[in-house]
């Protein structure tokens, strides 16, 4: 059995923090769990560019009897995503031994830090609405969303060649979500069956016009009187989120780092001692970039 040393204890503390960090982050993400996520446990630095391949388009040819095939030379499309965001949340723990004795204390420290990171990622993803320019914007600023608007959004994605088997998502703000629940045809049992009952009793819209509908408090808003709410309808391959590992701290600097990785997400947790405050400092950080991969796979839904 290895001896218990200060180094072992320090490493165990960081691992304990890392284990709690990532599941909490994933649980607080909406957009982050729906978009095309690309994660490789390779080291990267802020400003690096990641090339995301996009499948080519092929044409089906009619081959006559005795004829020959027509060879095609497809070229992969490419979307470049810059790792331009190094988001961090740092907090101090005066007596770290209490965290080991009472694990619930760790959650009290970790939750605000993780929520801050999740909100930053969500805001950046939702801020991509303006890059969906291939499809005409549907809905009107300051006007409640209607069944016709949702139908137009779904039709736009179909015309943008989104595969029928691909999941389609509509992310709206709380006010728009409330308006969706009040569309008569979808909020009553006698017209919408079990789905209408869920909307009426549980408050969950669920799926509507082939969209899985989610609400977020971080949907982008612009202007004033009326304020324009920029809801987004998209397919998974319309938006890409790329996450890469951050390097370990330099040896001998007094900082210890561990990685937390799960489901195409990766975080780094760094612990260091702050002599000015006589406390242990924990930094939870992530290096990522996000961008539109396929312009036709998304549409702005204003309200």
C-alpha positions in Angstrom: 0.0 0.0 0.0 1.6 3.3 -1.0 2.4 5.8 1.7 0.1 8.8 2.3 1.9 11.9 1.4 1.0 15.6 0.9 1.5 15.1 -2.9 -1.0 12.2 -2.9 -3.5 14.1 -0.8 -3.2 17.2 -3.1 -3.7 15.1 -6.2 -6.7 13.3 -4.6 -8.3 16.7 -3.8 -8.0 17.9 -7.4 -9.4 14.6 -8.7 -12.4 14.9 -6.4 -13.1 18.4 -7.7 -12.7 17.3 -11.3 -15.1 14.4 -10.8 -17.9 16.7 -9.7 -17.2 19.5 -12.2 -18.0 17.9 -15.6 -21.3 16.2 -14.8 -22.6 19.4 -13.3 -21.5 21.3 -16.5 -23.3 18.9 -18.8 -26.4 19.0 -16.7 -26.6 22.8 -17.1 -26.1 22.9 -20.8 -29.0 23.1 -23.4 -27.4 24.0 -26.7 -24.1 22.4 -25.7 -25.8 19.0 -25.6 -27.6 19.4 -28.9 -25.0 20.7 -31.4 -22.2 18.8 -33.2 -19.5 18.4 -30.5 -15.9 17.7 -31.5 -13.6 16.8 -28.7 -10.1 15.2 -28.8 -7.9 14.9 -25.8 -5.0 16.7 -27.5 -3.3 19.7 -26.2 -4.1 23.1 -27.8 -3.7 26.7 -27.1 -6.0 29.7 -27.4 -6.1 30.9 -31.0 -5.5 27.5 -32.6 -7.7 26.6 -35.6 -9.5 23.2 -35.9 -10.7 22.0 -39.3 -14.0 20.2 -39.2 -14.7 18.1 -42.4 -18.1 18.4 -44.0 -19.4 15.4 -46.1 -19.4 16.0 -49.9 -22.4 15.9 -52.2 -22.6 13.0 -54.7 -24.9 12.5 -57.6 -26.7 9.2 -58.5 -26.2 8.3 -62.1 -28.3 5.9 -64.2 -26.0 3.2 -65.6 -27.3 1.6 -68.9 -26.9 -2.1 -69.6 -23.3 -2.7 -70.6 -22.3 0.8 -69.6 -19.7 1.9 -67.1 -19.9 3.8 -63.9 -19.2 7.5 -63.8 -16.4 8.1 -61.3 -16.9 11.2 -59.2 -14.2 13.1 -57.4 -15.9 14.5 -54.4 -14.0 17.0 -52.2 -14.7 17.3 -48.5 -16.0 20.6 -47.3 -14.3 22.3 -44.5 -15.4 24.5 -41.6 -12.8 26.2 -39.6 -13.4 26.8 -35.9 -11.0 28.9 -33.9 -10.4 28.1 -30.3 -10.9 31.7 -29.3 -12.5 31.3 -25.9 -10.6 30.3 -22.8 -13.4 30.5 -20.1 -12.5 30.1 -16.4 -14.2 30.3 -13.0 -12.0 30.6 -10.0 -12.8 30.3 -6.3 -11.0 30.0 -3.0 -11.4 27.3 -0.3 -9.9 28.5 3.0 -9.9 25.0 4.7 -9.7 22.4 2.0 -9.7 19.6 4.6 -13.3 20.4 5.4 -14.2 19.6 1.8 -12.8 16.1 2.1 -14.7 15.6 5.4 -18.0 17.0 4.1 -18.4 16.3 0.3 -21.6 18.4 0.2 -19.4 21.5 0.8 -17.6 20.9 -2.4 -20.8 21.0 -4.4 -21.6 24.4 -2.8 -18.3 25.7 -4.0 -18.4 24.0 -7.4 -22.0 24.8 -8.5 -21.6 28.5 -9.1 -18.3 28.0 -11.0 -19.7 25.3 -13.3 -22.9 27.3 -13.9 -20.9 30.3 -14.9 -19.0 28.2 -17.5 -22.2 26.6 -18.8 -23.8 30.0 -19.3 -20.7 31.3 -21.2 -20.8 28.3 -23.6 -24.6 28.6 -24.0 -24.4 32.4 -24.7 -21.8 31.9 -27.3 -23.7 29.1 -29.1 -27.0 31.1 -29.0 -25.1 34.2 -30.3 -24.5 32.4 -33.6 -28.1 33.1 -34.7 -26.9 36.0 -37.0 -24.7 33.6 -39.0 -27.7 31.7 -40.3 -28.2 33.7 -43.4 -29.1 31.0 -46.0 -32.7 30.8 -44.9 -35.1 33.7 -44.6 -35.8 34.9 -41.0 -39.2 33.8 -39.8 -41.4 35.5 -37.2 -41.7 39.2 -36.3 -39.9 41.2 -33.6 -42.1 41.7 -30.5 -44.8 39.4 -31.8 -45.9 36.1 -30.2 -44.8 33.0 -32.0 -47.5 31.2 -33.9 -48.1 27.7 -35.4 -47.5 29.2 -38.9 -44.1 30.6 -37.9 -43.0 27.1 -36.6 -44.2 25.6 -39.8 -42.2 28.0 -41.9 -39.1 27.3 -39.9 -39.4 23.5 -40.4 -40.1 24.0 -44.1 -37.0 26.2 -44.4 -34.8 23.4 -42.9 -36.4 20.8 -45.2 -35.6 23.1 -48.2 -32.1 23.4 -46.8 -31.7 19.7 -47.4 -31.7 18.7 -43.7 -32.1 14.9 -43.7 -35.5 13.7 -42.6 -33.8 11.4 -40.0 -31.8 14.3 -38.5 -33.1 15.7 -35.2 -34.4 19.2 -35.4 -34.3 21.6 -32.4 -36.0 24.9 -31.6 -34.5 26.9 -28.7 -36.6 29.7 -27.4 -36.7 32.2 -24.6 -39.1 31.7 -21.6 -41.7 34.2 -23.0 -41.8 32.4 -26.4 -42.0 29.1 -24.7 -45.0 30.3 -22.7 -46.6 31.5 -26.0 -46.1 28.0 -27.5 -47.9 26.4 -24.6 -50.9 28.7 -25.2 -51.4 27.8 -28.9 -54.9 26.4 -28.6 -54.5 23.5 -31.0 -51.4 22.2 -29.1 -52.4 22.9 -25.5 -55.6 20.9 -25.2 -56.1 17.2 -24.9 -59.0 17.0 -27.3 -57.0 18.5 -30.2 -53.4 17.3 -29.4 -54.0 14.1 -27.4 -51.3 13.1 -24.9 -48.9 15.8 -26.1 -51.5 18.5 -25.3 -52.1 17.0 -21.9 -48.4 17.2 -21.1 -48.3 20.9 -22.2 -51.4 21.7 -20.2 -50.5 19.8 -17.0 -46.7 19.4 -16.9 -45.9 22.6 -18.8 -43.7 20.7 -21.3 -44.2 21.4 -25.0 -42.0 18.4 -26.0 -42.1 18.0 -29.8 -43.9 20.3 -32.2 -43.9 20.4 -36.0 -40.9 17.9 -35.9 -39.0 20.2 -33.6 -37.8 19.2 -30.1 -38.4 22.4 -28.2 -36.2 23.7 -25.4 -36.2 26.9 -23.5 -33.2 28.9 -22.4 -32.8 32.2 -20.4 -29.8 33.0 -22.6 -31.5 33.4 -26.0 -30.0 36.6 -27.6 -32.1 39.8 -27.6 -31.4 43.0 -29.5 -33.1 46.4 -29.9 -35.7 48.1 -27.9 -39.4 48.9 -28.3 -39.9 46.2 -29.5 -37.1 43.9 -28.3 -36.2 41.3 -30.9 -35.8 37.8 -29.4 -33.6 35.7 -31.7 -34.8 32.1 -31.2 -33.0 29.5 -33.2 -34.3 26.4 -35.1 -31.5 24.1 -36.3 -30.3 20.6 -37.0 -27.4 19.1 -35.1 -24.8 19.5 -37.9 -25.7 23.2 -38.3 -23.5 24.3 -35.4 -20.2 22.9 -34.2 -18.6 23.2 -30.7 -15.0 22.2 -30.5 -13.3 21.6 -27.2 -9.6 20.9 -26.6 -7.3 20.1 -23.7 -5.4 22.9 -22.0 -1.7 22.2 -21.1 -0.6 21.1 -17.7 1.0 23.8 -15.5 4.7 24.0 -15.5 6.3 21.5 -13.0 7.5 23.1 -9.8 5.2 26.0 -9.9 3.0 24.7 -7.1 0.0 24.1 -9.2 -1.7 20.7 -9.7 -4.1 20.0 -12.6 -6.5 17.2 -13.5 -8.7 16.7 -16.5 -12.4 15.8 -16.4 -13.6 14.3 -19.7 -17.0 12.9 -20.6 -19.3 12.8 -23.6 -17.2 15.0 -25.9 -16.6 17.5 -23.1 -13.4 18.3 -21.4 -12.4 20.5 -18.5 -9.3 21.3 -16.6 -9.2 21.8 -12.8 -6.2 23.5 -11.4 -5.4 23.8 -7.6 -2.8 26.2 -6.3 -1.9 27.8 -3.0 -2.5 31.5 -2.5 -0.2 32.8 0.3 -1.9 36.2 0.5 -5.2 34.6 1.5 -3.9 31.5 3.1 -6.3 29.5 1.0 -6.4 26.9 -1.8 -7.3 28.4 -5.2 -9.3 26.3 -7.6 -9.7 27.2 -11.3 -12.1 25.3 -13.5 -11.4 26.2 -17.2 -12.2 25.1 -20.7 -10.8 26.0 -24.1 -13.4 26.0 -26.9 -14.6 27.6 -30.1 -18.0 27.4 -31.8 -19.2 28.3 -35.3 -21.9 27.6 -37.9 -21.0 24.4 -39.9 -23.8 24.4 -42.4 -25.6 27.6 -43.1 -28.7 26.0 -44.5 -29.2 23.8 -41.4 -30.4 26.7 -39.2 -33.0 29.5 -39.3 -33.6 32.5 -37.1 -37.1 32.5 -35.5 -37.8 36.0 -34.2 -40.4 36.9 -31.7 
